[in-house]
């Protein structure tokens, strides 16, 4: 762990972030970070409890003179997205994140940084540990599994919290105050097939799509970034149409909430098409690179002959339907909001495609701030995949967070931000999954708001946190705590 990160200001924040990042905390494997947080609260002598799903709640009384203020809930999630560059050797299950300072940014060495939502967690830890920061009574809520299902927020029962105001610290632009977010649903298509023997007199190729930026499948879905699964499917479609290409295996993408950066396929073609195939495919690659030259300047497509030709391939008709269904399936922005200028309302990320060994699986994450539109797009995807013979399921559905423009805490934050910075913040709804909408189901009277420091490239190895923004954000947090209204 770089000492230079611990020396950054505010030290209370960065030191807690460094402590947290030393603990492996993948989604659905949060046992160690739960134990870490329980130990942290207990050592401070604060009331510390773990609910039945694994969320940790730490309660701290108000400081002197703040006892008559409303109790607040400060909330962040413990898990982080695990992504690494293909050439980075790293064990997320056992290693702490390796951080370094790059100008105004804190980055990780070839992996995601965990600033989403580790900086929020570290903020709350620093305040719980503090002895000189004025604040009202605090209920610190650390949820689990936000990144792959929000099961922590979904499992939090009513009655555990008494706070009247919730401060969610999971927004990634320091000039934004979020008052709403999109909901989501996982769309999964699966099928089995009987492998066929690869034809005689055929040759094998490996096609690799890599070098894409990737990123957050909600917050960055409108940026025109390349999706490795869609690019790969385009190549396979053309190879199939022009040369009778047959698919042996496909491994593309990783997590539903990350725009896929890489895909690898092994294919076979008739030996007589060998030279023409390479030439024709390179022309298509050049077209794709030209289309993405602005948003994906580092895109690479490598087509290399295999020493050993794959022995088994996808049956011809199964492949016919697969490449067409993936071509048909919507990826990216589906509809922009008619109520909030510039806000994506509904989108889909074709996150993962796996083919091989007689099994086929396609995994998507569909998001929308309008529940009916979310399922409209999900049903469109279901239709595309069922037409190819897949069994399609919806799972992990969670609601959006409906904006409340008349929120009392919104008025307070807007006023404090303008006083501190001399400009008005952007009051927005975001196209990402914040836990506020879910928490509001069991705590409907709670006044909720979301804000945070500037983080770029979340859910990818390009994730980085701005140092100057963290300083600005920390001052904002302290002002908010000092100005929570009376009961």
ZICORGI-V170600 format. One record per residue. N is the residue number from 1. PHI is phi in degrees with one decimal (999 if undefined). Layout:
N|PHI / N|PHI
//
This chain:
1|999 / 2|-69.2 / 3|-65.5 / 4|-64.9 / 5|-69.5 / 6|-65.4 / 7|-85.3 / 8|-69.5 / 9|-97.7 / 10|-76.6 / 11|-61.1 / 12|-57.9 / 13|-71.9 / 14|-68.7 / 15|-68.5 / 16|-68.3 / 17|-64.6 / 18|-64.5 / 19|-60.2 / 20|-64.5 / 21|-72.3 / 22|-80.1 / 23|-105.8 / 24|-59.2 / 25|-147.8 / 26|-66.9 / 27|-57.3 / 28|69.9 / 29|-133.9 / 30|-92.1 / 31|-54.8 / 32|-70.6 / 33|-75.1 / 34|-63.6 / 35|-62.4 / 36|-60.8 / 37|-71.2 / 38|-61.6 / 39|-64.1 / 40|-60.1 / 41|-65.7 / 42|-66.5 / 43|-66.6 / 44|-80.8 / 45|74.7 / 46|-98.5 / 47|-61.8 / 48|-132.8 / 49|-143.5 / 50|-120.4 / 51|-82.4 / 52|-70.7 / 53|-99.1 / 54|115.9 / 55|-64.6 / 56|-110.2 / 57|-122.3 / 58|-123.0 / 59|-111.6 / 60|-127.0 / 61|-64.7 / 62|-65.7 / 63|-76.2 / 64|-54.8 / 65|89.6 / 66|-111.9 / 67|-65.7 / 68|-90.0 / 69|-86.0 / 70|-63.7 / 71|-70.2 / 72|-115.4 / 73|-104.8 / 74|-103.8 / 75|-131.3 / 76|-149.7 / 77|-104.5 / 78|-81.7 / 79|-81.5 / 80|-137.2 / 81|-75.5 / 82|-105.0 / 83|-136.2 / 84|-142.4 / 85|-67.1 / 86|-59.6 / 87|-95.8 / 88|-93.4 / 89|-93.6 / 90|-157.9 / 91|-109.3 / 92|-62.8 / 93|-73.1 / 94|-129.4 / 95|-107.5 / 96|-81.6 / 97|-67.1 / 98|-95.6 / 99|-105.1 / 100|-153.1 / 101|-98.1 / 102|-131.0 / 103|64.6 / 104|-89.1 / 105|-121.0 / 106|-101.9 / 107|-126.3 / 108|-114.5 / 109|-83.3 / 110|80.0 / 111|-134.7 / 112|-63.3 / 113|-89.6 / 114|84.3 / 115|-63.7 / 116|-90.3 / 117|-118.9 / 118|-62.9 / 119|-68.1 / 120|-66.4 / 121|-59.1 / 122|-63.4 / 123|-58.3 / 124|-65.1 / 125|-60.1 / 126|-62.9 / 127|-73.2 / 128|-62.6 / 129|-82.5 / 130|-67.3 / 131|-120.4 / 132|-130.4 / 133|-104.8 / 134|-66.2 / 135|-162.0 / 136|-76.2 / 137|-59.7 / 138|-120.7 / 139|-112.3 / 140|-85.7 / 141|-113.2 / 142|-110.6 / 143|-90.3 / 144|-108.0 / 145|54.7 / 146|-68.4 / 147|-76.6 / 148|-127.2 / 149|149.7 / 150|55.8 / 151|-69.1 / 152|-65.0 / 153|-63.3 / 154|-64.9 / 155|-87.4 / 156|-72.0 / 157|-83.7 / 158|-66.5 / 159|94.5 / 160|-79.4 / 161|-114.6 / 162|-114.4 / 163|-60.1 / 164|-100.1 / 165|-130.6 / 166|-114.9 / 167|-105.8 / 168|-91.0 / 169|-106.6 / 170|-126.0 / 171|-94.3 / 172|-116.7 / 173|-132.2 / 174|-73.3 / 175|-103.1 / 176|-113.5 / 177|-120.8 / 178|-92.4 / 179|-125.7 / 180|-169.5 / 181|-154.5 / 182|-84.5 / 183|-93.8 / 184|-152.4 / 185|-150.2 / 186|-84.2 / 187|-111.7 / 188|-127.3 / 189|-116.5 / 190|-132.7 / 191|-157.6 / 192|-110.8 / 193|-146.1 / 194|-91.8 / 195|-63.0 / 196|-111.0 / 197|-69.5 / 198|-64.0 / 199|-61.6 / 200|-68.0 / 201|57.1 / 202|-118.9 / 203|-124.7 / 204|-104.6 / 205|-133.0 / 206|-109.9 / 207|-110.3 / 208|-122.2 / 209|-106.0 / 210|-154.0 / 211|84.6 / 212|-73.7 / 213|-70.5 / 214|64.3 / 215|132.5 / 216|-74.9 / 217|-75.7 / 218|-107.4 / 219|-65.2 / 220|-115.4 / 221|-66.4 / 222|-91.0 / 223|-86.6 / 224|73.4 / 225|-72.8 / 226|-73.8 / 227|-109.2 / 228|-58.7 / 229|-69.2 / 230|-71.4 / 231|-65.4 / 232|-60.7 / 233|-62.6 / 234|-62.0 / 235|-65.8 / 236|-66.7 / 237|-59.4 / 238|-66.5 / 239|-64.0 / 240|-70.5 / 241|-65.8 / 242|-91.6 / 243|-134.2 / 244|68.1 / 245|-48.7 / 246|-121.8 / 247|-86.9 / 248|-96.0 / 249|-146.8 / 250|-138.5 / 251|-134.3 / 252|-132.5 / 253|78.9 / 254|-143.7 / 255|-111.6 / 256|-62.7 / 257|-92.1 / 258|-120.2 / 259|-63.8 / 260|-65.3 / 261|-99.1 / 262|-139.4 / 263|-150.5 / 264|-130.8 / 265|-129.8 / 266|-112.7 / 267|-137.7 / 268|-129.8 / 269|-137.2 / 270|-63.3 / 271|-57.7 / 272|-68.6 / 273|-94.7 / 274|-50.4 / 275|-66.7 / 276|-63.2 / 277|-60.3 / 278|-62.0 / 279|-65.4 / 280|-65.0 / 281|-64.8 / 282|-66.3 / 283|-63.9 / 284|-66.1 / 285|-58.3 / 286|-62.9 / 287|-63.9 / 288|-64.4 / 289|-62.0 / 290|-65.0 / 291|-65.9 / 292|-103.5 / 293|-62.4 / 294|-85.4 / 295|-86.8 / 296|-133.7 / 297|-66.6 / 298|-102.6 / 299|-59.1 / 300|-126.0 / 301|-126.8 / 302|-111.1 / 303|-118.3 / 304|-132.8 / 305|-75.4 / 306|-87.5 / 307|-68.0 / 308|-122.3 / 309|-71.8 / 310|-54.0 / 311|-88.6 / 312|-123.0 / 313|-137.7 / 314|-69.9 / 315|-58.4 / 316|-56.9 / 317|-70.2 / 318|-62.3 / 319|-68.0 / 320|-52.8 / 321|-74.4 / 322|-61.4 / 323|-66.7 / 324|-75.1 / 325|-64.4 / 326|-68.3 / 327|-66.0 / 328|-71.8 / 329|-61.1 / 330|-71.6 / 331|-133.5 / 332|105.4 / 333|-70.8 / 334|-101.3 / 335|-156.4 / 336|-89.2 / 337|-68.4 / 338|-85.6 / 339|-103.2 / 340|-124.7 / 341|-59.6 / 342|82.0 / 343|-93.0 / 344|-70.1 / 345|-87.2 / 346|-136.7 / 347|-154.4 / 348|-140.3 / 349|-118.7 / 350|-79.0 / 351|-86.6 / 352|-149.0 / 353|-130.2 / 354|-130.1 / 355|-135.7 / 356|156.5 / 357|63.7 / 358|88.3 / 359|-127.9 / 360|-131.1 / 361|-146.7 / 362|-125.0 / 363|-122.1 / 364|-127.2 / 365|-124.4 / 366|-103.5 / 367|-123.6 / 368|-165.6 / 369|-86.6 / 370|-119.1 / 371|-58.7 / 372|-66.4 / 373|-69.8 / 374|-57.6 / 375|-79.7 / 376|-62.1 / 377|-68.5 / 378|-59.7 / 379|-70.5 / 380|-63.9 / 381|-66.4 / 382|-54.4 / 383|-62.1 / 384|-61.2 / 385|-80.5 / 386|-68.5 / 387|-64.6 / 388|-95.6 / 389|93.1 / 390|-82.6 / 391|-90.1 / 392|-115.9 / 393|-126.2 / 394|-107.1 / 395|-150.3 / 396|62.3 / 397|-65.0 / 398|-136.2 / 399|-81.9 / 400|-78.5 / 401|-114.9 / 402|-75.4 / 403|-61.5 / 404|-123.0 / 405|-66.2 / 406|-100.9 / 407|-63.0 / 408|-65.2 / 409|-69.4 / 410|-63.3 / 411|-59.5 / 412|-66.1 / 413|-66.1 / 414|-62.6 / 415|-64.8 / 416|-65.8 / 417|-63.6 / 418|-64.9 / 419|-65.6 / 420|-76.3 / 421|-114.3 / 422|78.2 / 423|-136.4 / 424|-85.2 / 425|-76.0 / 426|-85.9 / 427|-93.0 / 428|-136.3 / 429|-110.5 / 430|-117.6 / 431|-95.4 / 432|-146.6 / 433|-95.0 / 434|-87.3 / 435|-80.2 / 436|-58.5 / 437|-61.2 / 438|-71.6 / 439|-61.6 / 440|-65.9 / 441|-67.1 / 442|-94.3 / 443|-131.7 / 444|-65.4 / 445|-90.4 / 446|-77.1 / 447|-83.2 / 448|-119.6 / 449|-150.5 / 450|-132.9 / 451|-157.5 / 452|176.7 / 453|-80.9 / 454|-74.3 / 455|-129.4 / 456|-113.8 / 457|68.2 / 458|-56.6 / 459|73.1 / 460|-142.9 / 461|-65.0 / 462|-86.5 / 463|-58.2 / 464|-152.6 / 465|-117.5 / 466|-78.1 / 467|-71.3 / 468|-64.7 / 469|-66.4 / 470|-61.2 / 471|-67.5 / 472|-62.2 / 473|-63.5 / 474|-61.0 / 475|-62.5 / 476|-64.0 / 477|-57.9 / 478|-63.6 / 479|-66.1 / 480|-62.8 / 481|-60.7 / 482|-75.7 / 483|-121.7 / 484|-65.1 / 485|-70.3 / 486|-69.7 / 487|-64.5
//
